Amino acid sequence: VPFDEQSGEPRNPRGRTGITGRGALKLWGPNQAVYPIITRWDAARECSQVYALKNNTVQWELPSDFLKVGESVPAAVRRILSTTNLEFGALLTNTDHRVVYRGYVDDARNTDNA
């Protein structure tokens, strides 16, 4: 993460956003978010099913939260899914997992410093 030479604050690696400080984000610099995506094949292995949660509105969304300092991704996934009303106990013991994407996400919450 590059730092501003004058203020010592971290800089957004993709450039200025026009908003200084942390904004709505908890940390200076990178704020790593985790979005667990749970899939399974149907019995005939013909199509993959994706699980999503419906919030209190008419929209569907993936469960998500920010990675806590020192927390591993598997621990974050267990924490995030434990807050849902769905039973994912058997799925959480499965060690077959993949990181689908790791990198910068252009998000409305991004600032010049977070």
C-alpha positions as a Python dict, from the first residue, in 0.01 Angstrom:
ca = {
    (1, 'V'): (0, 0, 0),
    (2, 'P'): (152, 335, -98),
    (3, 'F'): (163, 611, 165),
    (4, 'D'): (126, 988, 128),
    (5, 'E'): (467, 1146, 190),
    (6, 'Q'): (324, 1451, 370),
    (7, 'S'): (48, 1306, 589),
    (8, 'G'): (175, 950, 623),
    (9, 'E'): (-175, 820, 548),
    (10, 'P'): (-222, 525, 312),
    (11, 'R'): (-326, 609, -44),
    (12, 'N'): (-576, 429, -259),
    (13, 'P'): (-367, 222, -505),
    (14, 'R'): (-613, 307, -786),
    (15, 'G'): (-582, 681, -738),
    (16, 'R'): (-793, 957, -595),
    (17, 'T'): (-1162, 919, -531),
    (18, 'G'): (-1225, 1276, -415),
    (19, 'I'): (-1316, 1165, -62),
    (20, 'T'): (-1047, 1184, 204),
    (21, 'G'): (-1015, 990, 527),
    (22, 'R'): (-1166, 650, 601),
    (23, 'G'): (-1524, 737, 511),
    (24, 'A'): (-1759, 451, 606),
    (25, 'L'): (-1474, 201, 629),
    (26, 'K'): (-1332, 82, 962),
    (27, 'L'): (-963, 80, 878),
    (28, 'W'): (-707, 300, 708),
    (29, 'G'): (-569, 125, 402),
    (30, 'P'): (-708, -207, 278),
    (31, 'N'): (-1043, -324, 420),
    (32, 'Q'): (-1070, -691, 326),
    (33, 'A'): (-1425, -814, 277),
    (34, 'V'): (-1539, -1177, 271),
    (35, 'Y'): (-1838, -1291, 63),
    (36, 'P'): (-1895, -1665, 114),
    (37, 'I'): (-2042, -1826, -196),
    (38, 'I'): (-2172, -2176, -132),
    (39, 'T'): (-2238, -2400, -428),
    (40, 'R'): (-2322, -2763, -484),
    (41, 'W'): (-2400, -2989, -777),
    (42, 'D'): (-2742, -3145, -816),
    (43, 'A'): (-2771, -3524, -789),
    (44, 'A'): (-2716, -3578, -1163),
    (45, 'R'): (-2417, -3335, -1159),
    (46, 'E'): (-2588, -3144, -1437),
    (47, 'C'): (-2606, -2801, -1281),
    (48, 'S'): (-2449, -2615, -997),
    (49, 'Q'): (-2671, -2455, -734),
    (50, 'V'): (-2573, -2132, -560),
    (51, 'Y'): (-2703, -2039, -218),
    (52, 'A'): (-2787, -1677, -141),
    (53, 'L'): (-2982, -1511, 134),
    (54, 'K'): (-3282, -1287, 102),
    (55, 'N'): (-3273, -980, 322),
    (56, 'N'): (-3581, -805, 457),
    (57, 'T'): (-3648, -637, 123),
    (58, 'V'): (-3720, -790, -215),
    (59, 'Q'): (-3352, -817, -304),
    (60, 'W'): (-3123, -1118, -281),
    (61, 'E'): (-2777, -1074, -138),
    (62, 'L'): (-2471, -1272, -41),
    (63, 'P'): (-2382, -1278, 327),
    (64, 'S'): (-2070, -1071, 388),
    (65, 'D'): (-1856, -890, 641),
    (66, 'F'): (-1509, -747, 672),
    (67, 'L'): (-1218, -968, 771),
    (68, 'K'): (-1113, -887, 1127),
    (69, 'V'): (-748, -817, 1207),
    (70, 'G'): (-567, -1150, 1245),
    (71, 'E'): (-869, -1356, 1136),
    (72, 'S'): (-830, -1629, 874),
    (73, 'V'): (-1066, -1649, 578),
    (74, 'P'): (-1212, -1989, 686),
    (75, 'A'): (-1277, -1849, 1035),
    (76, 'A'): (-1446, -1543, 881),
    (77, 'V'): (-1665, -1765, 663),
    (78, 'R'): (-1776, -1966, 969),
    (79, 'R'): (-1846, -1644, 1162),
    (80, 'I'): (-2045, -1487, 876),
    (81, 'L'): (-2251, -1797, 805),
    (82, 'S'): (-2321, -1858, 1174),
    (83, 'T'): (-2518, -1532, 1179),
    (84, 'T'): (-2761, -1660, 915),
    (85, 'N'): (-3075, -1857, 992),
    (86, 'L'): (-2973, -2135, 755),
    (87, 'E'): (-2802, -2458, 861),
    (88, 'F'): (-2458, -2470, 704),
    (89, 'G'): (-2298, -2691, 973),
    (90, 'A'): (-2216, -2982, 742),
    (91, 'L'): (-2085, -2749, 474),
    (92, 'L'): (-1856, -2565, 716),
    (93, 'T'): (-1661, -2881, 794),
    (94, 'N'): (-1582, -2937, 427),
    (95, 'T'): (-1226, -2827, 353),
    (96, 'D'): (-1280, -2808, -24),
    (97, 'H'): (-1281, -2432, -72),
    (98, 'R'): (-1140, -2188, -323),
    (99, 'V'): (-1076, -1817, -331),
    (100, 'V'): (-1276, -1696, -631),
    (101, 'Y'): (-1133, -1342, -642),
    (102, 'R'): (-868, -1156, -449),
    (103, 'G'): (-792, -798, -537),
    (104, 'Y'): (-915, -444, -558),
    (105, 'V'): (-1291, -387, -578),
    (106, 'D'): (-1428, -57, -701),
    (107, 'D'): (-1674, 17, -421),
    (108, 'A'): (-1872, 333, -341),
    (109, 'R'): (-1721, 326, 10),
    (110, 'N'): (-1363, 360, -120),
    (111, 'T'): (-1183, 680, -29),
    (112, 'D'): (-843, 830, -100),
    (113, 'N'): (-713, 665, 217),
    (114, 'A'): (-914, 346, 265),
}
